[in-house]
Structure formats: structure tokens, C-alpha cells
């Protein structure tokens, strides 16, 4: 009995009906997002870092609003800033991250529940300065 093969796709003979552009950006993520992973880390995409000049900072300060389940991030170079976390810059992709289990544990944030990518909003506070805020959602 001969083997049955799926039909071959149609061959496009006239490419004039298409206007393709080559996709060559195989590097870092193109999403302007903040992410949380299950390993208690907050990641800042390369686009986020580029647009917000994050790579010019050494530290980040985290804020927590338990009623709204929102995290705020303030970037700083102040070595004396209380509660600062070292910002790890990626040598490859241009992104950055904060790693600290204590923040998540103290605030009872289960990273397995909230791991994922988040859209953020920028606020300016007279006491703090720029604050990047994202609301946690069960994933």
C-alpha cells in the first residue's frame, strides 16, 4: 500500500501582491515590560532600560502597596539610599534585574502565582521622584 503524503503547499509565483520586510532583530526582547519570575527576581527588558535610561543607575528601591497589589520601582545612584537593591545589568541584552527573596517573602507575594510580564506606568512623586508602577495579577 503506498504511503499517503499531505498535499504540498501552493507555490506562490507572483510576489507582487506582498510587501514583505525582513525581520532581523533576533536579540533581546522587544517588549517594554517589567517581569517577575519564580526565582524572586524582577526583570527590566532591554527596551524598558533603554527608554528609561536604567543602565545609568546602580540601585533600585522597591515600594509595595498591599491594597492594590502594586510594586513601585525607583532607580537611584545614591549609595546611602535606605532599602536599595543592587541593579544587575545584563552584559548581553541590555536589560537589568533585581534579585531579592526578602521583598517577596516579607510582603507575602507568591512569585509562582504572580510570575509573568507586566505593563507599567510612570508616576512622579515629589518626595521620591520617578516611580515605575505595575499591578500584580494572578497568572
C-alpha positions in Angstrom: 0.0 0.0 0.0 1.5 3.4 -1.0 2.2 6.0 1.8 -0.2 8.9 1.8 1.6 12.3 2.0 -0.1 15.6 2.9 -0.7 17.9 -0.1 2.1 20.2 -0.9 1.6 23.9 -0.2 0.8 26.2 -3.1 3.8 27.7 -4.8 3.5 31.5 -4.9 4.6 32.5 -8.4 3.8 36.2 -8.2 5.3 38.1 -5.2 3.9 41.4 -6.4 0.9 41.0 -4.1 3.1 41.0 -1.0 5.2 43.7 0.7 7.5 41.8 3.0 10.1 43.3 5.2 12.9 41.2 6.6 12.8 40.6 10.4 16.4 40.7 11.7 16.0 41.6 15.3 16.8 38.2 17.0 18.4 39.7 20.0 16.8 40.9 23.2 13.1 41.2 23.8 11.3 44.0 22.1 8.7 44.3 24.8 8.7 47.4 27.0 7.8 45.4 30.1 8.7 44.6 33.7 8.7 40.9 34.5 8.7 38.7 37.7 10.0 35.2 37.7 9.5 32.3 40.1 13.1 32.8 41.3 12.2 36.0 43.2 13.6 38.3 40.6 12.3 41.4 38.9 13.5 41.9 35.3 13.5 45.0 33.2 13.5 44.4 29.4 16.2 45.9 27.2 13.7 48.3 25.7 12.5 49.4 29.1 16.1 50.0 30.2 16.9 51.9 27.0 13.8 54.1 27.1 14.2 54.9 30.8 18.0 55.2 31.0 18.1 52.4 33.6 21.6 51.3 32.8 22.8 54.7 34.1 21.7 53.6 37.6 23.4 51.3 40.2 20.4 50.7 42.5 16.6 50.3 42.7 14.3 51.0 45.6 11.1 48.9 45.8 7.8 50.0 47.1 4.7 47.8 47.9 1.0 48.8 48.0 -0.7 45.8 49.6 -4.2 47.1 49.0 -3.7 47.5 45.2 -1.1 44.7 44.9 1.2 47.1 43.2 5.0 47.3 43.1 6.8 50.6 42.6 10.4 50.9 41.5 12.6 53.9 41.9 16.1 53.9 40.3 18.9 55.7 42.0 22.7 56.1 42.3 22.6 57.2 45.9 24.9 54.8 47.9 23.2 55.9 51.1 19.6 55.3 49.9 17.8 53.1 52.5 16.4 49.8 51.3 18.3 49.9 48.0 18.8 46.8 45.9 21.8 46.4 43.6 20.7 46.5 40.0 22.4 43.7 37.9 22.9 44.9 34.3 23.0 42.3 31.5 26.2 42.3 29.6 24.4 40.7 26.5 20.9 42.0 26.1 20.9 45.4 27.7 18.3 44.6 30.3 18.6 44.6 34.1 17.3 42.7 37.1 16.8 42.9 40.9 17.1 39.7 42.9 15.8 39.5 46.5 13.7 36.9 48.1 13.2 39.1 51.2 11.0 41.6 49.5 8.6 38.9 48.2 8.6 36.9 51.4 8.0 39.9 53.7 5.2 41.2 51.6 3.7 37.7 51.1 4.0 37.8 47.3 4.0 34.3 45.9 6.2 34.5 42.8 4.8 31.2 41.5 1.3 32.9 41.4 2.5 36.2 40.0 5.3 35.3 37.7 4.9 36.9 34.3 5.2 40.1 32.3 3.6 43.4 33.3 2.7 46.6 31.7 3.9 49.5 33.9 3.0 53.2 34.4 5.4 56.0 35.4 4.4 58.4 38.2 6.3 61.3 39.6 6.2 61.8 43.3 7.6 65.0 44.9 9.3 63.0 47.7 10.5 60.0 45.7 10.9 61.2 42.1 10.1 58.9 39.2 8.3 55.7 40.2 7.6 52.8 37.8 4.4 51.0 39.0 2.9 47.7 37.9 0.0 45.8 39.4 0.3 42.1 40.2 -2.1 39.7 38.5 -2.5 36.0 39.1 -1.1 34.2 36.1 
